[in-house]
Amino acid sequence: MSETARSGWSEHSLLASRRGEFLASPIHALTMAETMDLAEEAMRLKRPLHHVVVNVAKLVNMRKNAELHEDVSTADVVNVDGKGVLWGARLCGVALPERVSGVDIMTNLFILCEQRGYKPFLLGAEQDVLDSVVERLARNHPKLVIAGARNGYFKPEDEAEVVAEINASGADCLLVAMPTPRKERFTKRHRAELLPSLIMGVGGSFDVYGGKVARAPKFIQAIGLEWLFRVAQEPKRLWRRYYETNTAYAVLLSREVWTSRRRRRNISA
């Protein structure tokens, strides 16, 4: 039985009706408001919810990394983060209402936690970035109580200690800001032990919120070129990664479009 089935979220009426598949990955056709409602429900009822997002790079890497594919596929909620995935899925006949990005979920979660008294635990990023996130939260959300914070630079043999620290903090939600596939492996491996109700991977969102990395302007996000904005900031480090993943995605998408159109023709024949 899958982790999702054991958690009971697979039978949730909203999630059951909105679950689909694109490029062999499960996705949920949810709005931001619906996603936040699920997060609040999980923390209010203390019902474990494992949340992930998929973007172009993750979809491509899932094709060649069986562990990553399993980690994503067994999550309770899979949001679409990235215009490329949103447009590609729609092109293949998968109805999605909107992009629901991880960094936007995170910032909305901070607001929700402050309003309802829930406590987040911040895990990941470099220590100076983590300090900047905590400082900004103190300015923007003075009533928010942070259960704990720990940078992402720990060894595999230290994971038991990290889990114990998180559990002892009394956190309602855990935000894991580590790169793929490390965050997916960590959350999947320790999901049954972790006590926070909501567990969510946020990738590089701490870098954005802490000011280390600038986020693309809204109009750049709207036209799907946020990745190019990131490459412009760190061209030496990122150009090859985005070139390879975007090229691989274009090939996968072309095949999927052809297959889905042929499938629809056969059904209508």
N, C-alpha and C positions, 0 to 999 in steps of 0.2 A: 504494500500500500504506500502511496506517495506521501510526502510531508504535507502537501496541500490537502489530501483527503483526510489525513489524521487530524489536521487543524479544524476541519469542518467548514472552512471558508469556501470550498468548492461547491457547497450546497447553498451558499448565500444567494438569495434571489437575484440581486443586482449582478454579482460576479458571474453567476451561472449563465445569465442572459446576455452578458456582454463579452464573454470569452470567445476569442477567435484565434486564428493562426496565420502567420506570415513568415515565409522563408524558414519553416520548421520551428519557429519560435511561437509560444503562446503570447497573445497580447490581449489586453482588455480595452474595450472601446469606452473609456471613461472620460468625463470632463474633469477639470481641476476641482470643481465644487464637489463632485461625487467622490473623488479620491480623498479629499479632506474629510468628508463625512465618514468614510470608511476608517480613516486614521483616528478620528475622534471616537468612533464606535469601539474600536479595538482598545483604546486606552481607558475609556469609560467603563467598559465591561471587563477589562483585564483579560482580553482574549487575544492570544498571540497572533500577530499578523506580520508576515515576512513580505516586504515590498522591494521590487527592483524596477529599473527602467532599462529600456533597450534603445540603442542608437545604431547608426550605421556600423561603426567599428565593432560593437559588441555582436551584432548579427553576423558579421563576417567571421569574427573569431570563434563564435559558437559552432561554426561549420567544421572547424578543425580542432576544436578543444572539447572533448566529450565531457569532461568535468564541468566546464563552464556551461555547456548546454544543459546538463543536469541541474546545476545550481539555479539557473534561470527558470527552467521548466517546472521546478518544484516550488517556486515562490507562489505566494497566495495572490499577489497583485503584480501585474506586469504593465507598466505604463509606457507609452511611446514618447521618447525624448529625442527630438530631432526631426526637422522638416523632411529630410531625405526619407526617413522611414514612414512618416505620415503620408507623403505624396506617393511613395512607392506602393504602400499597402492599398491606398485608394485606387491607384492605377490597376491593381490586381483584383479589384472588387471587394476589398475589405473596408467596410464602413467605419471610419473613425471620426469622432466629433472634433477633436483638436489635439494639438501637441500639449503634453503635460510634462514639462521639463523637471528634472531632479532638483535644480537649484531653486526653481519657483516653489516646488513642493516644500523644500526645506525652509524657505523664508516664510511661507504661509504657516508652516508648522510652528515656527517660533512665535508667531502671533497667536495661534491657537493655544499653545502651551501657556503663554502669559495670561490670556483671558480666562482659561479654565483651571489654571493651577497645576498643569502637568509639568513634569521635570524631564528635560532631555539630558542624555549623556553624550558628550562629543568625543569621538574616537577617530584619530587619524591626522594627517598632514604633519608638517614640521612644527616644532615647538613655537617658533616665533609667529607662524601663521595662526596656530591655535590660540596663542595669546591675543592676537589681533581680533580674532573672532569673538573671544570672551569679552574683550574691551568694547567692541562695537555693540554686542548684545546688551551690555550694561548701559550704554548710552541710548540705544533704540528701544529696549524693552526692560526698563528698570524694575518691573515687578516680576520678571521671569527668574525663576530659581533654577540654576544649572546643577544637575545632580553630580556631575563630575566631568573631567576632561583629561584626556591622555593622548599624546601624540602617537603617530602610526609607526614609529621606529622601534619595534620590539621584535625579538626573535621568536621562531615557532615554539621553542621550549618555554617561552614566557606567556603563551596564550592562556594557560590555566589561571595564572595570576591575574591577567587582564580580565578574564571572565569573572573571576571572584570579585575584583574591584568594581566592575559594572554592577554585579548583582547586589553588592553591599551598599551601593549608592542610593538605592530606592528609586531608580530612574523609571519613568513611564515609557520612554522611547529612547532608542539608540540610533545615532546617526554615524555611519561608518564612512569616513572620507579617506579611502585607500584606493589605489588603482585597480582596474580589472586585470587579471581575474582574482587578485588577492582578497578584495573585499567580499566577493561572492563565495570564495572558498571559506573564509573566516565565518561569515554568517551562516552558511550551510552547515559547516562542521560543528558549530556550537549552538545552533538554533534551539535544540531541545534543552540546553542548559541555561540559556540566557533568560533572565526574568523580565526585562522590559517588554511591555505588550507589543509595541511597534518597533520592528527592526528594519532599517532602511539604509541601503547603500547610497551615498551621495557623491562618490567620486571626487572630482576636483572642486566641489562647491565651496569648501572651506577656503580654498585659494581665492575664489571670486569674492566671497563675503568678507574675507580678511584683507582684501585689497592687494594681494600679491599679483593677481591676474585681472585685467580689465575685461568686463563682459561686453559683448558686441552691442551697439545701439539697437533699439527696437526695430528700426526699419531693416537693418542687416539681418536680424533674426527672422523677420517676416518673409524675406526673400530666400531664406535657406542658406545664407552664406556665413553663418556664425563660425563654421569651421575655418573659412578663409581668414577671418578676423583673427582667430587663434594662431594660424600659421604665420600671419604677418607679425605677431608679437614674438614668436620663437621659431623663426624659419629653419635654423640649423637643426633644431631638435625635432620639429614636427612635420616638415614638408614630406619626408619620405613615408612616414606613418600614414598621413592623410592620402598621399598619392596611391599607396598600395591598397588601403582599405576602400577608398572611393572607387578605384578601378575594379577591384574584386566585387564590390557591391553592384556596380553598373552591369557587370557580366551576369551576376546572380539574378538581378532584377529583370534583365532582358529575357532570360530563360523563363522566369516565373510569369512574366506578362504573356509570353507566347503560350505557355502551358495553360494558364488560366483562361485565356481567350479560346483556346481549342476546347477546353473543358466546357465552357459556356455554350459553344457552338454545338457540341455533342448533346448537351442537355436539351437545347432548343430544337434540335433536329427531330 
